[in-house]
Amino acid sequence: EEVRVIDFTPPFRRFDMIPELEKRTGVQFPKDLASEEANAFFDKLCREHKVECSHPRSTARLIDKLTERYLECECDNPAFIINQPQIMSPLAKYHRDVPG
């Protein structure tokens, strides 16, 4: 059995969700994440990257699955995934500088 050592030394790593996903997938995401075009974009992106997502394949679920694949897997040590888009949570506050 492999022993994992977790480093709790601050500062903790931060992942700015959308820019990090864009960097790791190699594509720029649509600006209006609530649009039908964005849903089609993320549906296609998940299929191309073989990221599984059961129905309903909403934009929020598709982004969540991409986040699981590309960001959460790197969170062995404490880390923050920041600036989640509003579409991901109905209770999210809007970002002062970034729409959506």
Contacts in CASP RR format, 6 or more apart in sequence:
PFRMAT RR
TARGET T0000
AUTHOR 0000-0000-0000
METHOD contacts of the structure
MODEL  1
EEVRVIDFTPPFRRFDMIPELEKRTGVQFPKDLASEEANAFFDKLCREHK
VECSHPRSTARLIDKLTERYLECECDNPAFIINQPQIMSPLAKYHRDVPG
4 76 0 8 1.000
6 76 0 8 1.000
6 77 0 8 1.000
6 78 0 8 1.000
7 77 0 8 1.000
8 77 0 8 1.000
8 78 0 8 1.000
12 77 0 8 1.000
12 78 0 8 1.000
12 79 0 8 1.000
12 80 0 8 1.000
13 74 0 8 1.000
13 75 0 8 1.000
13 77 0 8 1.000
13 78 0 8 1.000
13 79 0 8 1.000
13 80 0 8 1.000
14 79 0 8 1.000
14 80 0 8 1.000
14 81 0 8 1.000
14 82 0 8 1.000
15 71 0 8 1.000
15 74 0 8 1.000
15 79 0 8 1.000
15 80 0 8 1.000
15 81 0 8 1.000
15 82 0 8 1.000
16 82 0 8 1.000
16 83 0 8 1.000
17 63 0 8 1.000
17 67 0 8 1.000
17 71 0 8 1.000
17 81 0 8 1.000
17 82 0 8 1.000
17 83 0 8 1.000
17 84 0 8 1.000
17 85 0 8 1.000
18 29 0 8 1.000
18 83 0 8 1.000
18 85 0 8 1.000
18 98 0 8 1.000
20 70 0 8 1.000
20 71 0 8 1.000
21 29 0 8 1.000
21 63 0 8 1.000
21 66 0 8 1.000
21 67 0 8 1.000
21 70 0 8 1.000
21 71 0 8 1.000
22 28 0 8 1.000
22 29 0 8 1.000
24 70 0 8 1.000
24 71 0 8 1.000
25 45 0 8 1.000
25 49 0 8 1.000
25 66 0 8 1.000
25 70 0 8 1.000
27 45 0 8 1.000
29 38 0 8 1.000
29 41 0 8 1.000
29 42 0 8 1.000
30 37 0 8 1.000
30 38 0 8 1.000
30 41 0 8 1.000
31 99 0 8 1.000
32 38 0 8 1.000
32 100 0 8 1.000
33 59 0 8 1.000
33 63 0 8 1.000
33 85 0 8 1.000
33 87 0 8 1.000
33 100 0 8 1.000
34 59 0 8 1.000
34 87 0 8 1.000
34 100 0 8 1.000
38 59 0 8 1.000
39 57 0 8 1.000
39 58 0 8 1.000
39 59 0 8 1.000
39 62 0 8 1.000
42 59 0 8 1.000
42 62 0 8 1.000
42 63 0 8 1.000
42 66 0 8 1.000
43 57 0 8 1.000
43 62 0 8 1.000
45 51 0 8 1.000
45 62 0 8 1.000
45 66 0 8 1.000
46 52 0 8 1.000
46 53 0 8 1.000
46 57 0 8 1.000
46 62 0 8 1.000
46 65 0 8 1.000
46 66 0 8 1.000
49 66 0 8 1.000
49 69 0 8 1.000
51 62 0 8 1.000
51 65 0 8 1.000
51 66 0 8 1.000
51 68 0 8 1.000
51 69 0 8 1.000
52 65 0 8 1.000
53 61 0 8 1.000
53 62 0 8 1.000
53 65 0 8 1.000
59 87 0 8 1.000
60 87 0 8 1.000
60 88 0 8 1.000
63 85 0 8 1.000
63 87 0 8 1.000
63 88 0 8 1.000
64 88 0 8 1.000
67 81 0 8 1.000
71 81 0 8 1.000
72 81 0 8 1.000
75 81 0 8 1.000
83 95 0 8 1.000
83 98 0 8 1.000
84 92 0 8 1.000
85 92 0 8 1.000
85 100 0 8 1.000
86 92 0 8 1.000
86 94 0 8 1.000
86 100 0 8 1.000
87 100 0 8 1.000
94 100 0 8 1.000
END
